[in-house]
Amino acid sequence: MPQLKSSRSKFATLLITLLLIGWVGACESHKTLNDQKNAAQSRWQQMRSSMILEEAVSQFETGDLESAESSVLGAINLDPDNPRLYIMMGRITMERAQLERANNYFRLAIEMDENMPDAHYFRGVIMQRWENYEEAYAAYHRAYLLLPDRPTYLLAATEMLIYLDREEEALETLLEKVVYFEGNAPIRVAIGQIYMLRGQPDKAAEYFESALVLQPEDLQIGEELALAQLAAGRFSLAIIGLERLLMLPGHENRTDLRYALASAISAQGREQDARRIYIELTRGEPREPEHWIRLSRSSWKLGDMSGALTAAQRFIELAPRRHEGHLMAGMVWLRNGDWDRAILALEVAAQTAPELAAPLIMRGMAFERTGRTAAARGSYREALQRSPGDSRALALLERLEHE
């Protein structure tokens, strides 16, 4: 009997053990099944949120911000840990000029995943709008480091370097990448623009020209090339480019391009042709002062004092508080030997342009011609106060001092 009891006890223990093992196994199996279900549900939610995000991007690009926002908020409910959703929300709010909210969304995306180049880039855009160029550069630079094949990020970063007076660094950075991005025109345009800022139009024209080869239909590049050629003294090429631009629809009335063309033509010694452009402009827009002062200067170059004076007086009628018209009138009176009128006109020019020495120098010359030596000395001294190193005023004053 004791043996029977012992056997039953062992059997009971074994049975309990087996039941416990089965129960634990069932629990483990149930847990694994739940984990699998949760993982599957999570994957489905992520997939669903990605599909909704694509839809939101499409809505955003067509300008339907309301639908885009609604779509993204729905996706966030499904997948709240997806940083791309917050980037999209940032773009939507930025489009609405809600920059503070947009910045918060981009920062949240970066906190979730600091390796999101778009989040850094768009945050840089906001910093730039706030004129916080240091932070804008840091954001753009970070975006570029994360995605170095995106030239847009590189260009944004180098633009901020220029704002930060780190022009040389910007140029070196772009020159290092010009071969890597061999098919990219904007990189070459940016290099050309920096060379223009540095006063090197020859180098600028070289890069604008190579950019135009890559994008021959880009009118803006063609315009920058023509202006660089003009600044570099390549007048014939500049004229060809400017005339081509002015023949295009929508460009025929571009005043700035017509001014540039007239300047190039004048530089070639064809002043009559340049003046014809200014005459056409005054006829088309008779109340635009700039047309008249340019016509006055062109007439002066041709020795047409009557035409120069008439145009200068018209300028004075339209813009009496600007010095240019009074200065041109004074120059004409000076040339004609009408000293008193010259003195009066140059006095007004000196008053309306208190930083310029030229009106005072010419007024001093008029005083000399009328025998008013003391007044001439005073005029030259006043000119030197405005421009201490002016060689003309110094020479004229020294001559009077030694007489």
FITILO-298329 format. One record per residue: y, z, x of N, C-alpha, C in turn. Coordinates in steps of 0.2 Angstrom, whole numbers, plus 5000, padded with zeros to 4 digits. Layout:
BEGIN
YZXYZXYZX
...
***
This chain:
BEGIN
499450005004500050005000500650005004
500750045009501350045014501449975016
500849945018500949875021501249825016
500949835009501249795004501949805003
502149865003502949885002503349855008
503049855014503449835020503449755019
502949725017502949645016503449625011
503449665005503949655000504649665002
504749715006505449725009505649675013
505249655017505449595022505549535018
505149515013505249455009505949465005
506149525003506749534999507349515004
507249545010507749535015507849465017
507249435018507249365019507649325014
507449335008507749305002508449315002
508749375003509449385003509749345008
509449345014509749315020509849235018
509249215015509349135013509849125008
509949175003510449164998511149165001
511249215006511849215009512049155013
511549135017511649075021511849015016
511449005011511548955006512248965003
512449025001513149034998513649015003
513549045010514049025015514148955016
513548925016513548845017513848815011
513748835005514048804999514848815000
515048875002515748895003516048845008
515648835014515948795019515948725017
515448705013515448635010516048625005
516148675001516648674996517348665000
517448705005518048705009518148635012
517648615015517648545018517848495013
517548495008517748455002518448455000
518748514999519448524998519848505003
519648515009520048485015520148415015
519548385013519548305013519948285007
519948315002520348294996521048304997
521248365001521948375002522148325007
521748305012521948255017522048185014
521548175009521648105006522248105001
522348164998522948164994523648154998
523648185004524148185009524248115011
523748075013523748005015524047965009
523747975003524047934998524747944996
524948014997525648024996526147995001
525847995008526247965013526247885012
525747855010525647785009526147765003
526147804998526547794992527247804994
527447854998528147865000528447805004
527947775008528147725012528247655008
527847655003527947594998528647604994
528747664992529447674989530047664994
529947685000530447675005530647605006
530147565006530247495007530647465001
530447484995530847464989531547494989
531647554992532347584993532747544997
532447525003532747475008533047415005
532547385001532747324997533347334993
533247384989533847404984534447414988
534447454994535047464998535347405000
534947355003535147295006535547245000
535347254994535647214989536247254986
536347314988536947344986536847394980
536247404978536047444972535947514975
536447554976536447614979536147664975
536247664968536047714963535247714963
534947654963534247644963533947664969
534247644975534047664981533947734982
534447774980534447844980533947874976
533847854970533347874965532647864968
532547804971531947794974531747844980
532247854984532147894990532047964988
532447994983532248064981531548064978
531348014975530648024972530148024978
530247984983529847984989529848044993
530448084993530448144996530048194993
530048194986529648244982528848234984
528648174985527948154987527848174994
528348164999528248165006528848195009
528948265008529548295011529648305018
529148285022529148295029529248225033
529448175029529448105032530248095034
530348095041531048095043531348025041
530947975040531247905038531647905032
531347955027531647955021532347985021
532448035026533148065027533648015030
533347975034533747925038534047875032
533547855027533747815022534347845018
534247915016534747945012535347955016
535347955023535947965027536347895026
535947835027536247775026536547765019
536247785014536547775007537147815007
537147885009537747925008538347895013
538147865019538647845023538947785020
538547745017538847685013539347705008
539247765005539747785000540347825004
540347825010540847855014540847935014
540247955012540148035012539848055019
540248045024540048055031539748125033
540048175030539748245032539048245029
538948225023538248225020537748185024
538048125026537548075030537448105036
537848135040537748165046537248225046
537248265040536748315039536048285038
536048225035535348195034535048165040
535548135044535248115051535048165055
535448225055535248285060534548315057
534448315051533848335048533248295050
533348225050532848185052532648195060
533248205064533148215071532748285072
532848335068532548395069531848395067
531648345062530948335061530548295066
530948245069530648205074531248175079
531348205085531848195089531848125092
531248095091531148025094531247965089
531747975084531847925079532547895081
532447835084533047805087533547785081
533347765075533847745070534247805068
533947865068534347925066534947945071
534747935078535247945083535747885082
535547825081536047775081536547785075
536347795069536747805064537147865064
536947915067537347975069537947955074
537747915078538247885083538847845079
538647815074539147775070539647825067
539347875064539747925061540247965066
539947975072540348005077540947965079
540747895080541247845081541847845076
541647845070542147845065542547905065
542247965067542648025068543048025074
542947975078543347965085543048015090
542448045089542148085094541748045098
542048015103541747965107541247985112
541248045114540748075119540148085115
540148115109539548125105539248055103
539748015101539447945099539047915105
539347915111539047885116538347915117
538347985117537648025118537147995113
537347995107536947975101536647895102
537147855104536947785105536447775111
536647815116536247815122535547835121
535547895117534847915116534447865112
534747835107534447785103534147725108
534547705112534347655117533847675121
533847735124533247755128532647755124
532647775118532047775114531847705112
532247655112532047595110532447545114
532247535120532647495125532647425124
532247395119532247325118532747305112
533147355110533647345105534347335108
534547275109535247265112535847295108
535747305101536247335097536447405100
535847435101536047505104536347505111
536147465115536447455121537247435121
537347395116538047365115538447425112
538247465108538547515105538747575110
538247585115538347635120538847615125
538847545127539347525132540047525128
540047505122540747505119541047575119
540647635118540947695119541147715126
540847685131541047695138541747665139
541847615136542547585136543047625133
542847655127543347705124543447765128
542947785132543047845136543247825143
543547765144543847745150543347745156
542747725154542247715159542047645159
542547605160542447535160541947505165
542047525171541647505176540847515175
540747575172540047595171539747555165
540247535160539947495155539847425158
540247395162540147335165539447325169
539347375173538747385177538147385173
538147425168537647435163537447365160
537947325158537747265154537547215159
537847215165537647165170536947175172
536747235173536047255174535547225169
535747215163535347195158535347125155
535847085158536047025156535446975157
535046985162534446945163533846965159
533747025158533247055154533347025146
533947025144534147005137534446935138
534046885141534246825143534446775137
534146795132534346745126534846785121
535146835124535646875119536346855121
536646825116537346805117537846865116
537746915112538246965111538347005118
537747015122537847045128538347005133
538246945133538746905137539446905134
539546905128540146915125540446985127
540147035127540347105129540547105136
540147065140540347065147541047025148
541046975144541746935145542346975142
542247015137542747055134542947105140
542547135143542647185148543047155154
542847095156543247055161543947035159
544047025153544647015150545147075150
544847135149545147195149545347205157
544947185161545047195168545547145171
545747105167546247045170545846995174
545246985172544846935176544646875171
545146835169544946785164544446735166
544446715173543946665175543246695174
543146755176542446785175542346785168
542746805164542646815156542446745153
542846695155542646625153541946605155
541746625161541046605163540546635158
540646695156540146735151540246705144
540846695142540946665135540646605135
540646565140540346495140539646495139
539346545143538546545143538346575136
538746625133538646645126538646585121
539146545122539246485117538646445118
538346435124537746395124537146415120
537146485120536546515116536746515109
537346515107537546515100538146465099
537946405099538446355099538846345092
538646375087538946375081539446435079
539446485084539846545083540546525085
540946525080541646515080542046565084
541846625083542146685087542146675094
541446655096541346645104541846595106
541846535102542246475104542946495105
543246545101543946565101544046605107
543546655108543646695114543646655121
543246605121543146565127543846525128
544146495122544746455123545346505125
545346565123545846605125545746635132
545146635134545046655141545246605146
545046535144545246485148546046475148
546346485143547146485143547346535148
547046605147547346655152547146635159
546646605160546446585167546746525170
547146495166547546435168547146365167
546646375164546246305163546446275156
547046255157547446225151547146175147
546846125150546546065147545946085143
545546125146544946155142545146195136
545646235137545946285132546146235126
546546185128546746145122546246105119
545746085122545146055119544846105114
544746165116544346215112544846235106
545446245107545946265102546046215097
546046145099546146095094545546085090
544946095093544346095089544246145084
544446205086544446265081544946245075
545546225077546046215072545946155067
545446115069545146065064544646085059
544446145060543846175056544146195049
543846195044544046225037544146295038
544746315035544946385036545246405042
545246365047545646375053546246345054
546346295050546946245051547646285051
547646335047548246375047548246445051
547846445055547846505060548446505064
548946545063549546555067549346575074
548946615075548846645082548546585086
548046545083547846495087548346435088
548746425084549346375085549846395090
549946465090550346495096550046485102
549346495103548946485109548946415111
548846365106548946295108549546275111
550146305107550746285110550946315117
550646365118550746395125550346355130
549746335129549346295133549746225134
549946195129550346135130550946145134
551346195133551946205136551746215144
551246255145551046265152550846205156
550646145152550546085155551146045156
551746075154552346035155552545995149
552245995143552345955137552746005132
553346015134553746065130553946035123
554045975123554245935117553645945112
553045935114552445945110552346015107
552546065112552446135110553046155105
553646125106554146135101553946105094
553646055094553446025088553046075084
552546105087552146155084552546205081
553046235084553446285082553946265076
554146205076554546175071554146175065
553546145065553046145059552946215056
552846265061552746335058553346355055
553946345057554546365054554646335047
554446275047554446235040553946265035
553346285038552846305033552946385031
553246425036553446495034554146505037
554646485033555346495036555546565036
555146615033555446685034555046725039
554646695043554246725048554646725054
554946785056555346795062555046765069
554446775070554046755076554146685077
554046645072554146575073554746555076
555346585073555946565075556146585083
555846645085556046665092555646625097
555046595095554646555099555046485099
555246465094555646395094556246405098
556546465098557146475102557046465109
556446505111556346505118556046435121
555746395116555546325118556146285119
556646285114557246245115557646265121
557646325123557946345129557646315135
556946315135556646285141556746205141
556946175136557046105135557846095137
558246145138558946145139559346125133
559046135127559346125120559646195118
560246205121560646265119560846275112
561046225109561146225102560546245098
560046215099559346225095559146295097
559246325103559046385105559446445101
560146425101560546475098560446475090
560346415087560246415080559546455078
559046445082558446475080558446555082
558846575087558946645088559346675083
559846645080560246675075559846675068
559446635067558946635061558546695062
558246705068557846765070558246825068
558846835070559246895069559346905062
559446855058559546865051558846895048
558346875050557646905048557446965051
557646975057557447045060558047065064
558547095061559147115065559047175070
558547215069558347275073557947255079
557747195079557347175085557747145090
557647165097558047145102558047065104
557447035102557346965105557846915103
558046915097558546865095559246885098
559446945099560146955102560046935109
559446955112559446935120559446855121
559146815116559146745117559846725116
560146745111560846725109561346745115
561246805118561646825124561546775130
560846755131560746705136561046645135
561046615129561446555127562146555129
562446615126563246625127563346625135
562946665138562946665145562946595149
562446555147562446495149563046445148
563246455142563846415140564546445142
564546505146565146525148565546565143
565246585138565646615133565446695134
565846725139565646785142565746845136
566246845132566346895128565846905122
565646845120565046845115564446865118
564346835125563746855128563646935129
564246965131564247035132564047075125
564347055120564247085113563447075111
563247015112562547005110562047045115
562247045121561747085126561847165125
562447185123562447255121562047275115
562047235110561547245105560847245107
560647195111559947185114559747255117
560247275122560147335125560047395121
560447405115560347455111559647455107
559447395105558847385101558247395105
558347385112557747395116557947435122
557947505121558147555126557747555132
557147525132556747525138556847465142
557147415140557247355144557847355149
557747335155558347325159558647255159
558347205157558547135157559247125153
559347155147559947145144560547175148
560447235151560947265155561147225161
560647195164560747155170561147095168
560947065163561347005161562047025159
562147075155562747105153563247115160
562947145165563247155171563547095174
563147035174563346975176563946945172
563946955166564446935162565146975163
565047035165565647075167565947055173
565447035178565647005184566046945183
565846895179566146835178566846845175
566946895172567646915169568046955173
567846975179568247015184568147085183
567747105178567647185177567147215181
567247215188566747235193566547305191
566947355190566747425188566247425183
566347385177565947385172565247355174
565247305178564647275180564247325184
564547365189564247415193563847465188
564247485183563947535178563347505174
563447435173562847405169562247395173
562347385180561747375184561447445186
561847495186561647565187561247585181
561447575175561147595169560447555169
560447495171559847455171559347485176
559547515182559147545187558847615184
559247645180558947705176558347685172
558447635169557847615164557247585169
557447555174556847525178557047535185
556947595188557147605195556947555200
556447525200556247475205556447405204
556847395199557047325197557447295203
557147245206557447205212558047175211
558047145205558647105203559347155202
559247205199559747255198559947285204
559447295209559647325215560047275220
559847215220560147165224560847155221
560947145215561647135212562147195213
561847255212562247315214562447325221
561947315226562147315233562647265235
562547205232563047155233563747175231
563847205225564447235223564747295227
564247335229564447395233564747375240
564447315243564747295250565247245249
565547235244566147185243566747225245
***
